[in-house]
């Protein structure tokens, strides 16, 4: 069985790299945190890993737009390398700021009705302010190889100012749902359709996480690496039966997908 190896890609302003690396290592992966400059100098590093994760934070201060500078850096120099990585079966994960990077590079898209890549982006939250809270998300694991197959719903924290997924046409969200690219969707605790604050940003189709048509590229706004252990959850002292956070099953599934 091949050893699951993960490359955690960071840049100035990334601040969830250590937590993401720890989450993967907890479930049996060998991890390496790499600054983007090192990957720019040695793109063959991608040949030695099964999964690349772009973690959360505020890459380059989100000075232009969330993830925009990091995305331009990747697109201009590493785009072809990442496309080859995906073509040979590699997995690509973006969490929060990493999700913003993936959509702005064009590595994560929703095909239009003719099968061509349709532009999507992550825009300012409807509240026009930073939203940080725990939310419930439904899970559709039928396409994405990294999604946990043993869950229909998870509770995870969000922390972002630009998390509203919008498409270039009005039917993007429906296509994403119909094709099972909408891996995670905001829901109320009882599974019903939410409004704010259960959907913290107003994302179209209540989409919290999206994969590409191959199921190998996944971006999500919630932070599973911040929901690994029982004590991460705000009610942990009132729920002694809780053995792990819901994020643990996500990383367990991703490592299993590499294997």
C-alpha positions in Angstrom: 0.0 0.0 0.0 1.5 3.4 -1.0 2.4 5.8 1.8 0.0 8.7 1.8 2.0 11.9 1.5 0.6 15.4 1.8 2.1 18.7 0.8 0.8 21.7 2.7 1.3 24.8 0.5 1.6 28.1 2.4 2.4 31.7 1.6 2.7 34.9 3.5 -0.4 35.3 5.6 -1.4 31.6 5.7 -2.1 30.7 9.3 -3.7 27.3 9.3 -0.8 25.3 7.9 0.3 23.7 11.2 -3.3 22.7 12.1 -3.9 21.2 8.7 -0.6 19.3 8.7 -1.4 17.9 12.2 -4.9 16.8 11.1 -3.5 14.8 8.2 -0.7 13.4 10.3 -3.2 12.3 13.0 -4.8 10.0 10.4 -1.6 8.5 9.1 -0.3 10.8 6.4 3.3 12.0 6.1 3.1 15.8 5.8 5.4 18.5 4.6 4.7 22.2 4.9 6.2 24.0 1.9 6.4 27.8 1.1 5.1 28.6 -2.4 8.5 29.9 -3.3 10.0 26.5 -2.8 7.4 24.9 -5.0 8.0 27.6 -7.6 11.7 26.7 -7.6 11.1 22.9 -7.5 7.7 22.0 -9.1 8.7 18.4 -9.2 7.8 18.2 -5.5 4.3 17.6 -6.8 5.4 14.2 -8.2 6.2 12.9 -4.7 2.9 13.5 -3.0 -0.7 12.3 -3.3 -2.5 15.4 -2.0 -1.8 19.1 -2.0 -3.6 21.2 0.6 -3.9 25.0 0.5 -5.0 25.9 4.1 -6.8 28.8 5.5 -5.6 32.3 6.5 -5.2 35.6 4.7 -2.6 34.9 2.0 -0.7 38.1 1.2 -3.1 39.9 3.5 -6.0 39.4 1.0 -5.0 42.9 -0.1 -6.7 42.8 -3.5 -9.4 40.2 -2.8 -9.3 37.0 -0.8 -6.8 34.6 -2.3 -6.3 36.7 -5.4 -2.5 37.2 -5.2 -1.8 33.7 -4.2 -4.0 32.5 -7.1 -2.2 34.7 -9.6 1.1 33.4 -8.4 0.0 29.8 -8.9 -1.8 30.4 -12.2 1.2 32.2 -13.8 3.8 29.7 -13.0 2.4 26.4 -11.6 -1.0 26.0 -13.4 0.3 23.4 -15.9 2.1 21.5 -13.1 -1.1 21.3 -11.1 -3.1 20.2 -14.1 -0.6 17.4 -14.7 -0.8 16.5 -11.0 -4.6 16.2 -11.2 -4.4 14.2 -14.5 -2.2 11.6 -12.9 -4.7 11.1 -10.0 -3.4 13.7 -7.4 -5.9 15.3 -5.0 -6.1 19.0 -4.4 -7.7 20.5 -1.4 -8.4 24.2 -0.5 -9.8 25.2 2.9 -11.3 28.7 3.3 -8.6 30.9 1.8 -7.4 27.8 -0.1 -10.9 27.5 -1.6 -10.7 31.1 -2.6 -7.3 30.4 -4.3 -8.6 27.3 -6.2 -11.6 29.1 -7.7 -9.5 32.1 -8.7 -6.9 29.9 -10.4 -9.6 28.2 -12.4 -8.5 24.8 -11.1 -12.0 24.5 -9.5 -14.9 25.1 -11.8 -18.5 24.0 -12.5 -19.0 23.2 -16.2 -21.8 25.0 -18.0 -24.6 23.3 -19.9 -22.2 22.8 -22.9 -19.5 21.3 -20.7 -17.2 24.3 -20.8 -15.7 25.7 -17.6 -18.0 28.3 -16.1 -16.5 31.1 -14.0 -17.3 31.0 -10.3 -16.0 33.2 -7.4 -16.3 33.7 -3.7 -17.6 37.2 -2.9 -18.2 39.3 0.2 -20.7 37.8 2.7 -24.2 39.2 2.4 -23.7 40.7 5.9 -20.6 42.6 4.6 -18.8 41.5 7.7 -16.6 38.8 8.9 -18.6 35.7 10.0 -17.2 33.3 12.6 -19.4 30.6 14.1 -20.2 26.9 14.0 -22.5 25.8 11.2 -24.2 22.5 10.0 -23.4 21.2 6.5 -25.0 18.3 4.6 -22.6 15.9 2.9 -22.9 14.6 -0.7 -20.0 12.1 -1.1 -21.2 10.6 -4.4 -18.5 12.3 -6.5 -15.8 13.7 -4.3 -13.2 11.1 -3.4 -12.2 13.0 -0.2 -15.7 13.4 1.3 -16.5 11.2 4.2 -18.9 8.4 3.1 -20.2 7.7 6.6 -21.8 11.1 7.3 -24.8 12.9 5.9 -24.3 16.0 8.1 -21.4 17.6 9.9 -20.9 20.5 12.3 -17.9 22.6 11.5 -16.7 26.2 12.3 -16.5 29.0 9.7 -14.4 32.1 9.8 -14.4 34.3 6.7 -15.4 37.6 5.1 -15.6 36.4 1.5 -17.4 33.1 1.4 -20.4 33.7 -0.8 -20.1 31.3 -3.8 -21.6 32.9 -6.9 -21.5 31.7 -10.5 -21.4 33.3 -13.9 -25.0 32.2 -14.7 -28.1 31.7 -12.6 -28.1 27.9 -13.0 -24.6 27.3 -11.6 -25.8 26.2 -8.2 -28.4 23.8 -9.5 -25.9 22.2 -11.9 -23.5 21.8 -9.0 -26.2 20.1 -6.9 -27.5 17.9 -9.7 -24.0 16.7 -10.7 -23.0 16.1 -7.0 -20.2 18.8 -7.2 -21.9 20.5 -4.3 -20.3 18.3 -1.7 -21.1 20.4 1.4 -24.2 22.6 1.8 -25.3 24.8 4.7 -28.3 23.4 6.5 -30.2 24.0 9.7 -29.6 21.5 12.5 -32.7 19.6 11.4 -31.4 19.4 7.8 -33.8 22.0 6.4 -32.9 24.9 4.1 -31.2 27.7 6.0 -31.1 31.4 6.1 -28.6 33.6 7.9 -26.8 32.8 10.2 -27.0 29.1 9.4 -25.9 30.1 5.9 -23.3 32.6 7.1 -22.6 34.2 3.7 -25.5 33.9 1.4 -23.8 31.4 -0.9 -25.9 30.4 -3.9 -27.5 27.0 -3.4 -26.3 27.2 0.2 -23.0 25.7 -1.1 -20.3 25.4 1.5 -18.0 23.1 -0.4 -17.5 22.3 -4.0 -15.5 19.7 -6.0 -14.6 19.7 -9.7 -16.0 17.3 -12.2 -13.3 14.7 -11.5 -14.0 14.6 -7.8 -10.3 15.1 -7.1 -10.3 18.9 -6.5 -12.2 20.1 -3.4 -12.7 23.5 -1.9 -14.7 24.2 1.3 -15.3 27.3 3.4 -15.7 25.5 6.8 -12.5 24.5 8.7 -12.4 20.8 9.5 -8.9 21.2 11.0 -10.5 23.3 13.7 -13.0 20.5 14.6 -10.7 17.6 15.2 -11.1 16.9 18.9 -14.1 17.0 21.3 -12.7 20.0 23.1 -12.7 22.0 19.9 -16.5 22.1 20.1 -18.1 24.8 22.3 -20.4 22.3 24.0 -17.7 19.7 24.7 -18.2 19.9 28.5 -21.9 19.1 28.1 -21.3 16.2 25.7 -19.0 13.7 27.4 -20.0 11.1 24.8 -18.4 13.0 22.0 -15.2 11.1 21.1 -13.9 13.3 18.2 -14.8 16.4 16.3 -16.6 16.1 13.0 -13.6 17.3 11.1 -11.7 14.1 12.0 -13.9 12.0 9.7 -13.0 14.4 6.9 -9.3 13.9 7.2 -9.7 10.2 7.8 -11.6 10.0 4.4 -9.0 12.1 2.6 -6.1 9.9 3.8 -8.1 6.8 2.9 -8.6 8.2 -0.6 -4.9 8.6 -1.1 -4.4 5.0 -0.1 
